[in-house]
Amino acid sequence: CIGMEKDLDIWREKIDALNEQILKLLNERAECALAVGQIKREAGLPLHAPDRETIILNRIRELNGGPLSHEAAQRVFRQIIDESLRLEEDHAEENE
């Protein structure tokens, strides 16, 4: 039982470290999305680009090697895209 708890602790520590890296990358991606949003606003382009979203999701499907299913990976990235768009919209409202 003690060995199992130790194994569980090791895996949890690894997950915690990965969560930290994922959060850092998500925030880095959000900064990029804000820059893209600024460029779009200056150019008079709409913030939401459905064609670009499709390209991103198709690329995720191509890159995915599992164990997440293609659909699961795409759901995660669809949520990331939605949050990025929300961030761009909120930032646009703040700068009006």
Secondary structure as the mmCIF struct_conf table of DSSP 4:
data_model
#
loop_
_struct_conf.conf_type_id
_struct_conf.id
_struct_conf.beg_label_comp_id
_struct_conf.beg_label_asym_id
_struct_conf.beg_label_seq_id
_struct_conf.end_label_comp_id
_struct_conf.end_label_asym_id
_struct_conf.end_label_seq_id
HELX_RH_AL_P HELX_RH_AL_P1 ILE A 2 ALA A 43
TURN_TY1_P TURN_TY1_P1 GLY A 44 GLY A 44
BEND BEND1 LEU A 47 LEU A 47
HELX_RH_AL_P HELX_RH_AL_P2 PRO A 50 LEU A 63
BEND BEND2 GLY A 66 LEU A 68
HELX_RH_AL_P HELX_RH_AL_P3 HIS A 70 GLU A 94
TURN_TY1_P TURN_TY1_P2 ASN A 95 ASN A 95
#
